């Protein structure tokens, strides 16, 4: 018998007890990169050289995704989770926020942070009902993180500026080695 599966009386595998890992992400849209006084700091692919960077900077400016919550839930819970999350998120208004850079004191690394977390914290407050539902079904509670997700290549060129949050995306994977797949897109109210 495989780990995570339950065998029924008839010998069939029951996927009801199998957990999937979910991540709720915000993919910001850039409104304004840096200030007019200083050159924009952009988040672009490392393969661009300095000459092509200036020509494509206006087209390449993107902000990294922002992770809001991570949780594990049973497959049978997914439909209810989607309904509840849709109801909560669709009642929240779209918002803008600032992403800025700072040097982390102990390590000396350049880090990206969110200057005003208030809209995210209001959303987290609303999503706590979903977290209670998850924990009442013998699953670990949601972990709320509210942080930009940076890969190694992205840490070399960081974005700084104003971004708009207009939708949240729910991703899911079955096993640790799987890639996340999109489950649903939740639009915020205009």
NUMIPA-109140 format. One record per atom (N, C-alpha, C, CB): x, y, z; residue in three letters. Coordinates in steps of 0.2 Angstrom, whole numbers, plus 5000, padded with zeros to 4 digits. Atoms other than C-alpha are relative to their C-alpha. Glycine has a CB too. Example, Ala and Ser with C-alpha at 12.3 -4.5 7.8 and 13.67 -1.06 7.14 Angstrom:
residues 2
500449945000ALA;506249785039ALA;500450065000ALA;499550005006ALA;499649944999SER;506849955036SER;499650055003SER;500250024993SER;
***
This chain:
residues 190
500449945000UNK;500050005000UNK;500450065000UNK;499550005006UNK;499649945000UNK;500750174996UNK;499850055006UNK;499850044993UNK;500149954994UNK;500950315009UNK;499550054998UNK;500750035002UNK;500549955002UNK;499450425010UNK;499449984997UNK;500350064996UNK;500650035003UNK;498250315003UNK;499649955005UNK;500149964993UNK;500450044996UNK;496850215012UNK;499749954996UNK;499550045005UNK;500350055004UNK;496250045006UNK;499349995003UNK;500549945000UNK;500750024997UNK;494350015007UNK;500049935000UNK;499550034995UNK;500250084999UNK;493549845010UNK;500149974993UNK;499349995003UNK;500050035007UNK;493549814991UNK;500750004998UNK;499550034996UNK;499350005002UNK;495449844990UNK;500150064996UNK;500149944997UNK;499949945004UNK;495250014981UNK;500350055004UNK;499350034997UNK;499649944997UNK;496350164985UNK;499550065001UNK;500650024996UNK;500549954999UNK;495350304993UNK;500550065000UNK;499749995007UNK;499749945000UNK;496050474989UNK;499850065005UNK;500150034993UNK;500349954995UNK;494950565002UNK;500550035005UNK;499449975003UNK;499549984994UNK;496350565015UNK;500750034997UNK;500149945004UNK;499349975003UNK;497750625003UNK;499950085000UNK;500149984993UNK;500049935000UNK;498250805006UNK;500450034994UNK;500450025007UNK;499749965005UNK;498750934993UNK;500250065003UNK;499550014994UNK;499849944998UNK;499751084996UNK;499850064996UNK;500850005001UNK;500249945004UNK;499051254991UNK;500450065002UNK;499250015001UNK;499749944999UNK;499751424989UNK;499650054997UNK;500850004997UNK;500449955003UNK;498851584987UNK;500550064999UNK;499450035006UNK;499549955002UNK;499851714977UNK;499650064997UNK;500449974995UNK;500249945004UNK;499651894971UNK;500550014995UNK;499950065005UNK;499549985006UNK;500451934954UNK;499850074999UNK;499949954994UNK;500249935001UNK;500552124955UNK;500250034993UNK;500550045005UNK;499949975006UNK;500452234940UNK;500450075001UNK;499350024996UNK;499649944999UNK;501752374939UNK;499650064998UNK;500750004996UNK;500349935002UNK;501052554939UNK;500550054999UNK;499550025006UNK;499449955001UNK;502652654942UNK;500649975003UNK;499850065004UNK;499350034997UNK;504452594944UNK;500450055002UNK;500349964994UNK;499549954997UNK;505552694955UNK;499750075000UNK;500749994997UNK;500249935001UNK;505552884955UNK;500350034994UNK;500250045006UNK;499749965006UNK;505953004940UNK;500750025002UNK;499550054998UNK;499449974999UNK;507453064949UNK;500649945000UNK;500050035007UNK;499550055000UNK;508352894950UNK;499749954995UNK;500049965007UNK;500250045006UNK;508352764936UNK;499649945003UNK;500749974997UNK;500450054997UNK;507152624938UNK;500449935001UNK;499449984995UNK;499750064998UNK;507752464947UNK;499549954997UNK;500249995007UNK;500550055003UNK;506952324937UNK;500249935001UNK;500050014992UNK;499950084999UNK;506752134939UNK;499949974993UNK;499449985005UNK;500050025006UNK;507252064923UNK;500449935000UNK;500350054995UNK;499650075001UNK;508051894916UNK;500750025000UNK;499749974994UNK;499349995000UNK;509851884919UNK;500450004993UNK;500449955004UNK;499750015006UNK;510151844901UNK;500150074996UNK;499649954996UNK;499949945003UNK;509952024896UNK;500650045002UNK;499450055002UNK;499449974999UNK;511552124894UNK;499850085001UNK;500549994995UNK;500249934999UNK;511652314898UNK;499850044994UNK;500750035003UNK;500249965006UNK;511452374880UNK;499249984999UNK;500449984994UNK;500750025001UNK;509852274878UNK;499550025006UNK;499949934998UNK;500449994994UNK;509252314896UNK;499650074999UNK;500450005006UNK;500349935001UNK;508952504891UNK;499550004995UNK;500550054999UNK;500550005005UNK;508052464876UNK;499349965002UNK;500349964993UNK;500650044998UNK;506852334884UNK;499850015007UNK;500249934999UNK;500249994993UNK;506752404902UNK;499250015000UNK;500450065003UNK;500749995000UNK;505052474898UNK;499549944999UNK;499850064995UNK;500450065001UNK;504352314892UNK;500149945005UNK;500249974993UNK;499850054995UNK;505252204905UNK;499850015007UNK;500749984999UNK;500149994993UNK;504752284921UNK;499449965003UNK;499950075001UNK;500550044996UNK;503852154932UNK;500250005007UNK;500049934997UNK;499950014993UNK;503652134950UNK;499949935002UNK;499550045004UNK;500150074998UNK;503851964959UNK;499449995003UNK;500649985004UNK;500650014996UNK;502351874965UNK;500150005007UNK;499849934998UNK;500049994992UNK;501851894983UNK;499649945003UNK;499750075002UNK;500350054997UNK;501451744993UNK;499650025006UNK;500549945002UNK;500549984994UNK;499951765005UNK;499949955005UNK;499450034997UNK;500250064995UNK;499551595012UNK;500249944997UNK;499350005002UNK;499850075001UNK;500151415012UNK;499649965004UNK;500849995000UNK;500450044996UNK;499051275017UNK;500049934997UNK;499350025002UNK;500150075002UNK;498751085016UNK;499249995001UNK;500449955003UNK;500750014999UNK;496951025013UNK;499949934996UNK;499650054997UNK;500250075003UNK;496050855008UNK;499750024993UNK;499649965005UNK;500349995007UNK;495550834990UNK;499250025000UNK;500149944996UNK;500849995000UNK;493650824995UNK;499850075003UNK;499749955005UNK;500149934998UNK;493851005003UNK;500050054995UNK;500450015006UNK;499849945005UNK;494351094987UNK;499450044998UNK;500349964994UNK;500549965002UNK;492651134981UNK;499750055005UNK;499449954998UNK;500249954995UNK;492151214997UNK;500550055001UNK;499949965007UNK;499549954999UNK;493751304999UNK;500050054994UNK;500749975000UNK;500149965005UNK;493551374982UNK;499450055000UNK;499949974993UNK;500649964999UNK;491751434986UNK;500150065005UNK;499449965002UNK;499949964995UNK;492251515002UNK;500550064998UNK;500349965006UNK;499549965002UNK;493851594995UNK;499750054995UNK;500649974998UNK;500349965005UNK;492851664980UNK;499650055004UNK;499649964995UNK;500549954996UNK;491551744992UNK;500450055004UNK;499649965005UNK;499649954996UNK;492851825003UNK;500450054996UNK;500549965005UNK;499549965004UNK;494151884990UNK;499650054995UNK;500449964996UNK;500449955004UNK;492751954978UNK;499750065003UNK;499549964996UNK;500349944996UNK;492152064992UNK;500550055002UNK;499649985006UNK;499549954998UNK;493852144994UNK;500250044994UNK;500749965002UNK;499949955005UNK;494352294984UNK;500750004997UNK;499850075002UNK;499350005003UNK;495852304972UNK;500450065004UNK;500050024992UNK;499649954996UNK;497252404980UNK;500750014997UNK;500149985007UNK;499349995003UNK;499052474976UNK;500450005007UNK;500050074997UNK;499550004994UNK;500552454987UNK;500750014997UNK;500049935004UNK;499349995002UNK;502352494987UNK;500549955001UNK;500350075003UNK;499550054999UNK;503752374985UNK;500750045000UNK;500149944994UNK;499449964999UNK;505452444991UNK;500649955001UNK;500050055005UNK;499450044999UNK;507252374993UNK;500350035007UNK;500550004994UNK;499649984994UNK;508352375009UNK;500549955001UNK;499550015006UNK;499450044999UNK;509952305014UNK;499949975007UNK;500750035000UNK;500150044993UNK;509752165028UNK;500650015004UNK;499849934998UNK;499449984996UNK;510852225042UNK;500549945002UNK;499750025007UNK;499550054998UNK;511552055048UNK;500449974994UNK;499749955004UNK;499750045005UNK;511851975031UNK;500350054994UNK;499549964997UNK;499849955005UNK;512152135020UNK;499749984993UNK;500749994999UNK;500350025006UNK;510952055007UNK;499550064998UNK;499749935000UNK;500649965002UNK;509752164997UNK;499449965000UNK;500250034992UNK;500750034999UNK;507952125001UNK;499550044997UNK;499949985007UNK;500649975002UNK;506252164994UNK;499550005005UNK;499849974993UNK;500550004995UNK;504952215006UNK;499450044998UNK;500250025006UNK;500649965001UNK;503152285006UNK;499950055005UNK;499349955000UNK;500049954995UNK;503052455013UNK;499350015004UNK;500150074996UNK;500649994996UNK;501152455018UNK;499749934999UNK;499650064997UNK;500350075000UNK;500452285023UNK;499350005002UNK;500449955005UNK;500750004998UNK;498752345028UNK;499549974996UNK;499850085001UNK;500550045004UNK;497752285013UNK;500149935001UNK;500150034993UNK;499950075000UNK;498552115014UNK;499849985007UNK;500849994999UNK;500250024993UNK;498252105033UNK;499250005001UNK;500350055005UNK;500750015000UNK;496452145030UNK;499749944997UNK;499750074997UNK;500150065003UNK;496352005018UNK;500149945004UNK;500450004993UNK;499950064995UNK;497151885030UNK;499550005005UNK;500750015003UNK;500650004995UNK;495851935043UNK;499449964998UNK;499950075003UNK;500650035003UNK;494451885031UNK;500149934999UNK;499950044994UNK;499950075002UNK;495351725026UNK;500149955006UNK;500650004996UNK;499950044994UNK;495551665044UNK;499449955001UNK;500050045007UNK;500650055000UNK;493751585043UNK;500249944996UNK;499450044997UNK;499850065004UNK;494451475029UNK;500549965004UNK;500350024993UNK;499550034996UNK;495951435040UNK;499649965006UNK;500550055003UNK;500350044995UNK;494751375054UNK;499649944997UNK;499550055004UNK;500350065003UNK;493751265042UNK;500549954998UNK;499750034993UNK;499550055002UNK;495351185036UNK;500349975007UNK;500650044997UNK;499850034994UNK;495951155054UNK;499549965003UNK;500250055005UNK;500550044997UNK;494251085059UNK;499949944996UNK;499350045000UNK;500150065004UNK;494450955046UNK;500749965000UNK;499950024992UNK;499450044998UNK;496050885054UNK;500650024995UNK;499949935000UNK;499449985005UNK;497250985042UNK;500450065004UNK;499850024993UNK;499649954997UNK;498651105048UNK;499650074998UNK;500750004998UNK;500349945001UNK;498051285049UNK;500450044994UNK;500050055006UNK;499749965005UNK;498451415035UNK;500650035003UNK;499550054997UNK;499449964998UNK;500151495036UNK;500050064996UNK;500749965000UNK;500049945003UNK;500051675032UNK;500750045000UNK;499550055003UNK;499349985001UNK;501651745025UNK;500150084998UNK;500449964996UNK;499949945003UNK;501451905015UNK;500750024998UNK;499650055004UNK;499349985002UNK;503151915006UNK;500149994993UNK;500549965004UNK;499950015007UNK;503751934989UNK;500549934999UNK;500450064997UNK;499650075002UNK;504451764981UNK;500550024995UNK;499549954998UNK;499549995004UNK;506151784974UNK;500449944999UNK;500550065003UNK;499650055001UNK;507151654965UNK;500750035000UNK;499949974993UNK;499349974999UNK;509051664965UNK;500250054994UNK;500549944999UNK;499849965005UNK;509151744948UNK;499650075001UNK;499749974993UNK;500349944999UNK;507851874953UNK;500350045006UNK;499349985002UNK;499749974995UNK;508851924968UNK;500550054997UNK;500349965005UNK;499549965002UNK;510152004957UNK;499750064997UNK;500449964994UNK;500349945003UNK;508952124949UNK;499350015003UNK;499950004992UNK;500649994996UNK;507552184961UNK;499650064997UNK;500250015007UNK;500549955002UNK;506052284957UNK;499950055006UNK;499349974998UNK;500249954995UNK;505552444967UNK;499550054996UNK;500750045002UNK;500549965003UNK;503952544964UNK;499349985002UNK;500050004992UNK;500750014998UNK;502052544965UNK;499749954996UNK;499650074999UNK;500450065004UNK;501052394960UNK;499350005002UNK;500449935002UNK;500750014999UNK;499252354959UNK;499849935001UNK;499550034994UNK;500250074999UNK;498452194966UNK;499350004998UNK;500149985007UNK;500750005003UNK;496952154955UNK;499749935001UNK;500050024993UNK;500250075000UNK;496851964957UNK;500549965004UNK;499949974993UNK;499650054996UNK;497451824968UNK;499949934996UNK;499849995007UNK;500050065003UNK;497851654961UNK;500249945005UNK;500650004994UNK;499950064996UNK;497751484970UNK;500349954996UNK;499349985003UNK;499650055004UNK;499051354965UNK;500049945005UNK;500750034999UNK;500050064997UNK;499151174970UNK;500549954998UNK;499349975000UNK;499650065002UNK;500251024970UNK;499949945005UNK;500850025000UNK;500150064997UNK;500050844975UNK;500549985005UNK;499849954995UNK;499550034996UNK;501750794981UNK;500650065000UNK;500349944996UNK;499549954999UNK;503350894986UNK;500450014994UNK;500549985006UNK;499649995006UNK;504250864970UNK;499650024994UNK;500349934998UNK;500449985005UNK;502750914959UNK;500150084999UNK;499349985001UNK;500049935001UNK;502651084951UNK;499350035002UNK;500150024992UNK;500649974999UNK;501251204956UNK;499650004994UNK;500050065004UNK;500549995005UNK;499651204945UNK;499550055002UNK;499749934998UNK;500549954998UNK;498451344944UNK;499349965001UNK;499950054995UNK;500750034999UNK;496751294952UNK;499550054998UNK;500049985008UNK;500549955001UNK;495851464952UNK;500350075000UNK;499449995005UNK;499849935000UNK;495951654949UNK;499450035003UNK;500250034993UNK;500549964997UNK;495051764961UNK;500150074999UNK;500049985008UNK;499949935002UNK;494751934955UNK;499750045006UNK;499550024994UNK;500249954994UNK;494652084968UNK;499550044997UNK;500650035003UNK;500549955003UNK;493252204966UNK;500350074998UNK;499450025006UNK;499749935002UNK;493652364956UNK;499950065004UNK;499850014992UNK;
***
